[in-house]
Amino acid sequence: MISFEKAIRIVKENVHVLAGVEQVSLTDSVNRVLAQDVASDINMPPFRKTAVDGYACRMCDLESTLKVIEVIAAGTTPKEKILEGTCSKIMTGAPIPDGADCVIPVEDTEVLPDGTVRYISKPQPKTNICELGEDIRIGDVSLKKGVLIKPQHIAIMAALGCHSPKVSVRPRVSILPTGDELVEPSEAPTGSKIRNSNGHQLIGQVAAAGALPIYHGIVRDSEETTEKAIAKALDESDVVVLTGGVPMGDYDYVPKIMERLGVKILFDSIAVQPGKPTTFGVADEKLIFGLPGNPVSSFIQFELLVKPALLMMMGATDPYAKVYRLPLAKDYSRKRAERLGFFPIIVNNNGEVEPIEYHGSAHIFSLANASGIASIALGVKEIKKGELVDVRSI
């Protein structure tokens, strides 16, 4: 059994970035890893524009009554120049007319019966003008290669005209839920059977990580069946994820199968709770993970170990979940402390960590409303209210 930190180090040392780049549409790029720097082909804003609805005028005229000479809507070009004693009514996002050096917000003005306008606020207003190129200049790099693309990045690329970004190829991830006790979700379990939740949970986790899930169906508990399934998965994918029933090491024939298929097992247990029987091996540049059968264990170890490896394979520059230090909302304790512990939590409106009722690694319903995973250090049985704990978002 190795430490969690050593397990992460071993996985990182054995990940190879996949060769290959493809161009995709903006809408298909979410959760992919950018394979190019994205530079601006325009200044942003591309012209001086107003940040508010109001009246464009000269600051030196604010104590005068101003004559409105035109109305400037967003998307139109001003026709009149602002001179002494004049202003233009202007809408948010519209270009600033020549001669104006400020925009007074509409709520700070009064329209007189003759149609003229006066400024009624006492303090001198802000200019309320967005200057040409104040956000970004032509040629500036806005997004760097290795960024995991999120919706906000899509907005940036759209604004900069990068309509078909280059992204890294996706790892193909074979998912093999194992066990004679499993039936698919469409079946009603009878006797000692249970529905296959892990396999479908992993399909979603792999897809959310930006990789390509390949579902192989339930693998039954036999040496021949297991060997055929793993061999096929290794042949068809870059990463193999087994879960449940027959974790590597539980049966004598599994290590033999791995050896016959050219897999070198680098660890087969980690000093964590949940997730102790997590296994990792390599076959050339392909990775194979054996995750525990209990769904919470499988979920957490995928998020902590497998997901970062997938992102690294796509060239992500910062694949590991950020760790936040937040105060505990109430005391938390556990019975045993010989392993690093993880437990599901929510962060309340006060920024405090509230542990979720958690009955153990089979209690998948504890994850339903969880916003993160907190940890309790090896050797520690109790954390007091107000103490800081490490939290990872999920």
C-alpha positions, 0 to 999 in steps of 0.5 A: 500500500502506497501513499496517495501522494506517491500514487499521484507521482507514479501516474504523472510519471507514466502519462504521455501526451497524445500526438495529434491535433484536430480542428472543431467548431466552437460548440464542440470545443467545450471540455477539450484542451486547446492546442494553439495560442489564440491571439486577437485579430482585432482591438477589443473594444474595436472603437471607443464606446459607451459603458452606459445609457446616457448622454455623450457630451463634454465634461466642461459643459456639465453645468450647462443645459445641453441641446440633444443633436442626435440619438446614437443606437448600438451598431450605428455610426455617429453623424454629429460632432459634439460642440459647446452646449450640445450632447447626443443621446447614446445607448450602451455599446454605441460608438462615442461621437467626436468631441465627447469626453464623457457620458452622463448616465440617463439616471443622473439627468433631467430632460427639460420641457424644451427637450434640452438636458441638464446634469443633476448629480453633484459629484463629477461623473466618471467618463463611462467610456470604454477606450479602444483596445483597453481589453486587448490589442491586436496580436495579444494572446488571450488564451494559451495552448493547454487551456481546458476550454470552458464556456467562457473561453468559447465566448473569448474565441468567438469574440476574437474570430477563432471559430474553428479552434485547434484542440488536442485529440481525445484519449479513447477510454475503455470502460469495463464494469466487472462482476457476475452480480451486475445487471444493466440499469434497464433490468430489474435486479433479482436475488443478489443482483445489483444494477451497474451504476459504476459503468454508467457513472464512468461514461459520464465522468470520462465524457465530462473530462473531455475524453471519449468513452468506449463502453464494453458492457459488463465483464463476467467473472471468468479468466477467459472472459476477463482476458478477452475483454481487457485485450480488446480494450487495450487494442481499442483505446489509450486508457482502460478503466476496470471497476467492481467485481474483479479488481486487479489483485483480488483473484490470482488469474488477474495479475497473470492476465495482466502479465500475459497482455504486457501490463506492468502493475505499478501499484495495487492499493493506496492508503486512502479511504475510500478507494484503497483497492485502486490499481494502476498499470501501464502497457507501453504508453497505454494506461490501465486503472482498476477502480473499486467496486463501491460507487463512491470509491470509484467516483472519487478515485476517478476524479483524483487520479484518472481525470487528471491523467486524461487531461495530461494526455491532452496536454492540459497545463494544469490538470489537477483540481485546485485545493481550497482551504476552508473552515469546517462548519461543525465538528467532524470525526471518524473511527479509524485514521490509518489512511488519508480520508475523503468525504463529500461536502457542501460549501454553505453561504458563509463559505464554510464546509458542511460534511454530508451524511455519509454511510460509507463507500457504497452510499452513492446518494451522498454525492447527489448534492455534494459540491466538493470532496474534503480530506482528513489527514492520515493519523487524524480522527477529528477536526473541530469546527472552524479548523481549515480543511482541504477541499476539491470541487467536483 
